[in-house]
Amino acid sequence: MRIAILDYLKANRGAISPLIVADHLPWEDNKGALYHHNRKHVYVGLDQVSQTPAINALNGSGAVDEETVVSVNFVIDAKQTLTNYEAIVQTIKDARLTADITGVISRTCQVKTEFVGDDLLTSFEFSFRKLIIN
C-alpha cells in the first residue's frame, strides 16, 4: 500500500507543491528523523500489517481482519507556514481513496500536527482494513 500512496502523491505533485515527494524511506540520521533534516520533503513509511481473528469455525474455516497502516510525514518551518497548507493536507489525506488500493472494507486517515522547536511536523496515519477468508 506504500507504493500506491507514493504513486498517488507523485501523480498529484502539483497540488502539494512546494513539497517534494521522497522515494526513499524515512530513517534516522544523527539521532534525528530524516524529515526534520529535510524540510518540505514528504516521506512515506513501510506497511505495518496486523491480523486478528474475526470469525472462527470448528472446521478451521473462518476469516481474519487484517489492518495495514502506512505513515506519511513532512516538516515545514512553523514561522513561515505555506499559504496552501490546508489544501496540501487535504490532497495528502485523499490518498486513502486511490483506486490502486483494492479489496479493502475501510479506509481512514488520521492527521496530527506537532511543533518541534521552530518546525511544524504534520503526520498522517493511513489505515486500510480487509477481511480475509481462510
N, C-alpha and C positions, 0 to 999 in steps of 0.2 A: 504494500500500500504506500510505502515511502516513495517508490518510483512514480506512482500515479499522482501523488501530491506534488512531487518535484516537477513532473511534466506539466501539470496544471499551472504551477507558478511560473514556469518558463514561458508557457503559452500566453500568460497574462502579464508578462514582464512590463509592458507599457503602463498598465493600471497600477502597478506597485512601485513605479519609478519615483524617487531616485534609488530605491533599494535594489541590491544586486543579489540574484539567486546563486547561492554557492552549491556546487556539485558535491563537494566533499562533506564528510560528517563533522558535526561539532565535537571538538575534543578540547582537552585542557593543555595549556601552554604556560609555563612559569606559574603554576598553581592558580590559573585563572581560565575561565571558559573562553574559548576562541572567539565567540560572538562579542565578548567585551573588548577584545583587542581590535576587532574588525567591525567598526560601526557601519551601519547601513547594509550589512550583509544578512541575508535570510538563510538560516541553517535548518535542515530537515533531519531529524534523528532516525534511527533504525526502528523497525516494527518491534513492539513489545507485545507478545501474544500470551494470553492466559485462557485456560479452558476449565469449565466447571460442569459437572453433570447436570443435565436439565430434566431428562426423563430416563428412568431406569426400568427395564422389564426383566422378568425372571429368565427369559431365554437369551439374555445378553444383548438384545437389541435395545435401542433407545436413541437418545440424542444428547449432544453436547452443546453447551452455549460457549462460543468462542468470541473473545473480545481482543481486538487489535488496537493498540494505542500508538499514535505517532505524534511526536512533539516537534514544534516549529518555533524558532526563536529569532528575534532580531533586537538590536540595541541602537538607539539614537541618542543624540545629545538632548538632555532634558531642558536645557536652556534655550535651545533653538529647535523646537518641535517642527515637524513637517506640516505644511499647510494642508496637505491631503492625507493626514494621518488617519482620520476616521474612514476615508474611502479605502485606504490601503488595508486597514484591519478588516473591513467588510469583504474585500476581494480575497484576502487570505482565508477568512472564515468560510467563504463559498467553495473552497477546495473540497469540502466534505461532500459536495454534490456532484463531483466529477463523474462522468459516465464511465471512466476507466475502472471504477471500483464497482463490482457487481456481486450479487448474491448475498447482500447484507440486509438485515432486518431493521437496523438502526444506525444512524449517522449523527454524531453530535460533535460539537466543538466548544471547548471551554477556553476563554481568553482571560489572562491575568496580566496585570502590569505591576511593576516593582521599580522603585527608584534605588539605584545602586550608585552612590556618590552623585555625580552630576550626569549619570546616564539613566535613560528610561528603557528598561527591559520589558519587552512585550512577548509573552509566551502563549502559545496555542497548544491545546491538547486535543487531538482528533481521536475519536473513539468510534470504532466500527464493530458491530456485533453481527454474528451469523449463527444460525442453528445448523449443526452438522448431524446428520442421521448416521448412526452406527451401522 
